[in-house]
Amino acid sequence: MRGELPLSNLNLTNGDFGDDAGMFFENRDNCFVGLADGAGGNRSLGINPADFSRAILAACRSILRQTNVQTTQLPRLILSAMQQVEASHVRGSSTLCLLALDKEKNSLSTLNIGDSGFAIYRNNELHCRSKSTMNSNSSGPRQLFAVNGSLGLPCFINENEVLRDCSLDSVEVEKGDIIILSSDGLWDVIKSDHLQQIVERNTDKHLQDLADDLLSQAAEGYIANGRDDILVIVCKVDSHLQDLADDLLSQAAEGYIANGRDDILVIVCKVDSV
């Protein structure tokens, strides 16, 4: 069932995407894209899962706007962002996936905590895929967290602790590479061979077509298990744009209501000119 599109959802920074949140930031040298999936289990504690996912990405974007963060400094960015969230007394937890493109070096730095992640397709074939990070007892994905109760325990003491919990990597990108960034909801229902078929059949089409196709396939995968809010966000990484962030926020993001069991936020990027 296709739902109405709330006006607020056109804004990646302030839109309502269920428990998920997305972030985009660009300056002259770099592009940053991020996604956080708030832990739904926190509702039993009286915590809105979206509060934390929005707060951690808002903190990242604030730091990026005020500080010259290099693409290779993602652990430092997360450490600083967590300190801001903890100081704000927001409670909760989330997985996190951050991508940072160095335009000059054509290098994409990646940081993944938990079971959100990304896949890069080159010439319609899988070129690279992120690795999930799970708890040592395999009880679930690793997460960022803010307790902010009487214990007041920080999530991280230093960058080494960020490195302990994350999968950190760097990959060279080329013009035309397709990058799909999503929370675990997409990966749970669309397997690698099916994902490649979706990418192939949308070759030379607008990125919106690819995003819509991913969305509809994910919705079909969840149709037997309850109701779900599923959102697809499309962005185009293009160094020719004067302000890609403004362009992104004006894109016609499509919102769907379908049957499912998990919030899904998908971000699709195309490396158009690096």
C-alpha positions as CSV (number, residue, x, y, z in Angstrom):
1,M,0.0,0.0,0.0
2,R,1.5,3.3,-1.0
3,G,1.1,6.0,1.6
4,E,0.9,9.8,1.5
5,L,4.2,11.7,1.5
6,P,4.5,14.0,4.5
7,L,6.1,17.3,3.6
8,S,8.6,17.0,6.5
9,N,10.1,13.9,4.9
10,L,11.6,15.9,2.1
11,N,14.2,17.2,4.6
12,L,16.8,14.6,5.3
13,T,17.9,16.5,8.5
14,N,14.4,17.0,10.0
15,G,12.3,14.4,8.3
16,D,10.5,11.6,10.2
17,F,11.8,8.2,9.1
18,G,10.6,6.1,12.0
19,D,13.5,4.7,14.2
20,D,16.0,5.5,11.5
21,A,17.8,8.7,10.7
22,G,19.9,9.9,7.8
23,M,22.6,12.6,7.4
24,F,24.3,14.3,4.5
25,F,27.1,16.9,4.6
26,E,29.3,18.3,1.9
27,N,32.1,20.8,1.7
28,R,34.7,21.7,-1.0
29,D,36.9,18.6,-0.4
30,N,34.7,15.9,1.1
31,C,31.2,14.4,1.2
32,F,29.8,12.6,4.3
33,V,26.7,10.3,4.3
34,G,25.4,8.6,7.5
35,L,22.7,6.4,8.7
36,A,21.6,5.3,12.2
37,D,19.0,2.7,13.2
38,G,17.5,3.3,16.6
39,A,17.0,0.2,18.7
40,G,13.3,-0.5,18.9
41,G,13.7,-2.5,22.1
42,N,14.3,0.7,24.0
43,R,10.5,1.4,23.8
44,S,10.0,-1.0,26.7
45,L,12.2,1.4,28.8
46,G,10.0,4.4,27.8
47,I,12.6,5.6,25.3
48,N,11.8,6.8,21.8
49,P,14.3,4.9,19.6
50,A,14.4,7.8,17.1
51,D,15.7,10.2,19.7
52,F,19.1,8.7,19.8
53,S,19.5,8.0,16.1
54,R,18.6,11.6,15.2
55,A,20.8,13.0,18.0
56,I,24.0,11.1,17.0
57,L,23.7,12.2,13.4
58,A,22.7,15.7,14.3
59,A,25.9,15.9,16.4
60,C,28.0,14.5,13.6
61,R,26.6,17.1,11.2
62,S,27.2,19.9,13.7
63,I,30.8,18.9,14.2
64,L,31.4,18.6,10.4
65,R,30.0,22.1,9.9
66,Q,32.2,23.6,12.7
67,T,35.4,21.6,12.3
68,N,37.6,20.5,9.5
69,V,37.2,16.7,9.9
70,Q,39.2,14.6,7.4
71,T,37.6,11.6,5.8
72,T,40.1,9.4,7.6
73,Q,39.0,10.7,11.0
74,L,35.7,8.9,11.4
75,P,36.5,7.3,14.8
76,R,37.4,10.8,16.1
77,L,34.1,12.2,14.7
78,I,32.1,9.5,16.4
79,L,33.9,10.0,19.7
80,S,33.2,13.7,19.6
81,A,29.6,13.2,18.5
82,M,28.9,10.7,21.4
83,Q,30.3,13.2,23.9
84,Q,27.8,15.8,22.6
85,V,24.9,13.3,22.8
86,E,25.8,12.2,26.3
87,A,26.0,15.9,27.4
88,S,22.5,16.5,26.0
89,H,21.0,13.7,28.3
90,V,19.5,11.9,25.3
91,R,19.1,8.2,26.1
92,G,19.0,5.2,23.7
93,S,21.1,3.3,21.3
94,S,21.5,2.7,17.6
95,T,23.6,1.0,14.9
96,L,25.6,3.4,12.7
97,C,27.1,3.5,9.2
98,L,29.2,6.4,8.0
99,L,30.7,7.0,4.6
100,A,33.2,9.8,3.8
101,L,34.3,10.6,0.2
102,D,37.6,12.4,-0.4
103,K,36.9,14.1,-3.7
104,E,40.6,14.6,-4.6
105,K,41.8,11.1,-3.9
106,N,38.6,9.3,-5.0
107,S,38.8,7.4,-1.7
108,L,35.7,6.4,0.3
109,S,36.4,5.9,4.1
110,T,33.8,3.7,5.8
111,L,32.8,3.1,9.4
112,N,30.2,0.6,10.4
113,I,28.9,-0.3,13.9
114,G,26.3,-3.0,14.0
115,D,24.2,-4.5,11.2
116,S,23.4,-1.5,9.1
117,G,25.7,-1.2,6.1
118,F,26.5,-0.5,2.5
119,A,27.1,-2.1,-0.8
120,I,29.1,-0.7,-3.8
121,Y,28.3,-1.8,-7.3
122,R,30.6,-1.1,-10.3
123,N,29.4,-2.0,-13.8
124,N,26.4,-3.8,-12.2
125,E,28.6,-6.1,-10.2
126,L,29.2,-6.1,-6.4
127,H,32.5,-4.4,-5.8
128,C,32.5,-4.0,-2.1
129,R,30.2,-4.7,0.9
130,S,30.5,-3.6,4.5
131,K,31.0,-6.0,7.4
132,S,28.6,-6.2,10.3
133,T,30.0,-6.0,13.9
134,M,28.3,-8.2,16.4
135,N,28.5,-8.5,20.2
136,S,31.1,-11.1,21.4
137,N,28.3,-13.4,22.6
138,S,26.5,-13.1,19.2
139,S,23.4,-11.8,21.0
140,G,22.9,-9.0,18.6
141,P,24.6,-6.1,16.7
142,R,27.0,-3.8,18.4
143,Q,25.5,-0.4,19.1
144,L,26.3,3.1,20.2
145,F,24.5,3.9,23.4
146,A,23.8,6.7,25.9
147,V,22.7,5.6,29.4
148,N,22.7,9.1,31.0
149,G,21.3,7.7,34.2
150,S,22.7,7.5,37.7
151,L,25.7,5.5,36.4
152,G,26.6,8.1,33.8
153,L,28.7,5.6,31.8
154,P,30.2,7.0,28.6
155,C,29.9,4.8,25.4
156,F,33.6,5.4,24.6
157,I,36.6,6.6,26.6
158,N,38.9,7.1,23.6
159,E,39.2,6.4,19.8
160,N,40.7,2.9,20.5
161,E,37.3,1.9,22.0
162,V,35.5,3.2,18.8
163,L,37.9,1.0,16.8
164,R,37.1,-2.0,19.0
165,D,33.4,-1.8,18.1
166,C,33.5,-0.7,14.5
167,S,34.5,-2.1,11.1
168,L,36.7,0.6,9.5
169,D,37.8,0.4,5.9
170,S,38.8,2.5,2.8
171,V,37.9,1.8,-0.8
172,E,38.8,3.5,-4.1
173,V,35.7,4.7,-6.0
174,E,35.2,5.5,-9.7
175,K,32.8,7.5,-11.7
176,G,29.5,5.6,-12.1
177,D,29.8,3.6,-8.9
178,I,26.5,3.0,-7.2
179,I,26.5,3.0,-3.3
180,I,23.5,1.7,-1.4
181,L,23.5,2.5,2.3
182,S,20.8,1.0,4.4
183,S,19.7,-0.2,7.9
184,D,19.4,-3.9,8.4
185,G,15.8,-4.1,7.2
186,L,16.9,-4.1,3.6
187,W,19.6,-6.6,4.0
188,D,17.3,-9.0,5.9
189,V,15.0,-9.4,2.9
190,I,17.0,-8.7,-0.2
191,K,19.9,-11.1,-0.7
192,S,23.0,-10.4,-2.8
193,D,21.9,-12.0,-6.1
194,H,18.5,-10.3,-5.9
195,L,20.1,-7.0,-5.1
196,Q,22.4,-7.3,-8.1
197,Q,19.4,-8.0,-10.4
198,I,17.7,-4.8,-9.1
199,V,20.8,-2.8,-9.8
200,E,21.1,-4.3,-13.3
201,R,17.6,-3.6,-14.4
202,N,17.8,0.0,-13.3
203,T,21.0,0.7,-15.3
204,D,20.9,4.1,-17.1
205,K,17.7,5.0,-15.2
206,H,17.3,7.8,-12.7
207,L,18.5,6.9,-9.2
208,Q,14.9,7.4,-8.0
209,D,13.9,4.4,-10.1
210,L,16.5,2.2,-8.4
211,A,15.4,3.5,-5.0
212,D,11.8,2.9,-5.7
213,D,12.6,-0.7,-6.9
214,L,14.6,-1.4,-3.8
215,L,11.8,-0.1,-1.7
216,S,9.0,-2.1,-3.3
217,Q,11.1,-5.3,-3.1
218,A,11.8,-4.7,0.5
219,A,8.1,-4.1,1.2
220,E,7.1,-7.4,-0.5
221,G,9.6,-9.2,1.7
222,Y,8.0,-7.9,4.8
223,I,4.3,-8.2,3.7
224,A,3.6,-11.3,5.9
225,N,5.0,-10.0,9.2
226,G,3.1,-6.9,10.2
227,R,3.2,-3.2,9.4
228,D,6.3,-1.1,8.6
229,D,7.3,2.4,7.6
230,I,9.8,2.2,4.8
231,L,11.7,5.2,3.3
232,V,14.0,5.5,0.4
233,I,16.3,8.6,0.1
234,V,18.1,9.2,-3.2
235,C,21.2,11.5,-3.5
236,K,23.6,12.1,-6.3
237,V,27.3,12.7,-5.4
238,D,28.3,15.3,-7.9
239,S,31.2,17.7,-7.4
240,H,29.8,20.1,-10.1
241,L,27.0,21.1,-7.8
242,Q,27.5,24.3,-5.9
243,D,25.7,23.0,-2.8
244,L,24.8,19.4,-3.0
245,A,23.2,19.4,0.4
246,D,20.6,21.9,-0.7
247,D,20.0,19.9,-3.9
248,L,19.6,16.7,-1.9
249,L,17.0,18.2,0.4
250,S,14.9,19.3,-2.5
251,Q,14.8,15.9,-4.1
252,A,11.4,14.1,-4.3
253,A,11.9,11.5,-1.6
254,E,9.2,8.8,-1.8
255,G,7.6,7.6,1.4
256,Y,5.7,4.3,1.5
257,I,3.6,2.5,4.1
258,A,3.8,-1.3,3.7
259,N,3.5,-4.4,5.8
260,G,6.8,-5.4,7.6
261,R,8.6,-5.7,10.9
262,D,11.4,-3.2,10.8
263,D,12.0,0.5,9.8
264,I,14.1,0.7,6.7
265,L,16.0,3.7,5.6
266,V,17.8,3.3,2.3
267,I,20.2,5.9,0.9
268,V,21.4,5.5,-2.7
269,C,24.3,7.5,-4.0
270,K,25.9,7.7,-7.4
271,V,29.6,8.8,-7.7
272,D,29.1,11.0,-10.8
273,S,32.2,13.1,-10.8
274,V,35.2,12.7,-8.5
